[in-house]
């Protein structure tokens, strides 16, 4: 389960047996949501937020922050997805210490 990003108490990660569409799990304390990332013609088209099975979703404030983080780091997340799932490389976690 590679951790991709840390942002003020939120952890962004992949499960090791993921599937398409490209998505990232975000946890904050006991809460978890999933964010699907869609690109079109090389540009971020949409980030869809959904509940994670069996988990309470992120509170509204953290969900809003998570979406900002994902929109800002979408290309990096997709690159790490490709590295981990396609190229079978390890990914390095990024700890973000400045608010977006």
C-alpha positions as CSV (number, residue, x, y, z in Angstrom):
1,X,0.0,0.0,0.0
2,X,2.2,2.9,-1.2
3,X,1.7,6.2,0.5
4,X,1.8,8.9,-2.2
5,X,1.2,12.2,-0.3
6,X,0.8,13.6,3.2
7,X,-1.0,16.8,3.7
8,X,-1.9,18.2,7.2
9,X,-3.1,14.9,8.7
10,X,-4.5,13.5,5.4
11,X,-2.8,10.5,3.8
12,X,-3.1,9.9,0.1
13,X,-2.3,6.3,-1.0
14,X,-3.0,3.4,-3.4
15,X,-4.0,-0.1,-2.5
16,X,-1.7,-2.7,-4.0
17,X,-4.4,-4.3,-6.0
18,X,-6.0,-1.3,-7.7
19,X,-8.0,-1.0,-10.8
20,X,-9.0,1.6,-13.4
21,X,-10.0,4.4,-13.4
22,X,-7.0,5.9,-11.9
23,X,-7.9,6.9,-8.3
24,X,-6.3,7.6,-4.9
25,X,-7.6,6.9,-1.4
26,X,-7.5,9.6,1.1
27,X,-7.7,9.0,4.9
28,X,-8.1,11.4,7.7
29,X,-8.3,9.8,11.2
30,X,-11.0,7.1,10.8
31,X,-12.5,8.6,7.6
32,X,-11.7,7.6,4.0
33,X,-12.8,8.7,0.6
34,X,-11.7,7.8,-2.9
35,X,-10.9,10.4,-5.6
36,X,-11.0,9.3,-9.3
37,X,-8.8,11.4,-11.7
38,X,-9.7,11.9,-15.3
39,X,-7.5,13.6,-17.9
40,X,-8.5,14.5,-21.5
41,X,-6.0,15.6,-24.2
42,X,-3.3,15.9,-21.5
43,X,-5.2,18.2,-19.2
44,X,-7.0,17.5,-16.0
45,X,-10.7,17.2,-16.9
46,X,-12.3,16.1,-13.6
47,X,-11.8,14.8,-10.1
48,X,-14.7,12.7,-8.9
49,X,-15.1,12.1,-5.1
50,X,-16.8,9.0,-3.8
51,X,-17.2,7.0,-0.6
52,X,-14.9,4.2,0.1
53,X,-16.6,0.9,0.8
54,X,-17.2,0.3,4.5
55,X,-15.7,3.6,5.6
56,X,-17.2,6.9,6.7
57,X,-16.4,9.6,4.1
58,X,-14.0,12.5,4.9
59,X,-15.7,15.4,6.7
60,X,-16.6,18.3,4.3
61,X,-13.6,20.5,5.2
62,X,-11.1,17.7,4.6
63,X,-12.9,16.6,1.4
64,X,-12.6,20.1,0.0
65,X,-8.9,20.3,1.0
66,X,-8.3,16.8,-0.5
67,X,-9.8,17.9,-3.8
68,X,-7.5,21.0,-3.9
69,X,-4.5,18.8,-3.3
70,X,-5.5,16.2,-5.9
71,X,-6.2,19.0,-8.5
72,X,-2.8,20.5,-7.8
73,X,-0.8,17.2,-7.8
74,X,-2.9,15.3,-10.3
75,X,-0.1,14.8,-12.8
76,X,2.3,13.6,-10.1
77,X,-0.4,11.2,-8.8
78,X,-0.9,9.8,-12.3
79,X,2.8,9.5,-12.8
80,X,3.2,7.6,-9.5
81,X,0.2,5.3,-10.5
82,X,2.0,4.5,-13.8
83,X,5.3,3.9,-12.0
84,X,3.8,1.6,-9.4
85,X,1.1,-0.4,-11.4
86,X,2.6,-0.4,-14.9
87,X,6.3,-0.1,-14.5
88,X,6.4,-1.9,-11.1
89,X,8.6,0.8,-9.5
90,X,8.6,1.9,-5.9
91,X,7.1,5.4,-5.4
92,X,8.4,8.0,-3.0
93,X,6.0,9.8,-0.7
94,X,5.8,13.6,-0.7
95,X,5.0,15.4,2.6
96,X,3.4,18.8,1.8
97,X,4.1,21.3,4.6
98,X,2.5,24.4,3.0
99,X,-1.2,25.0,2.6
100,X,-2.5,25.3,-0.9
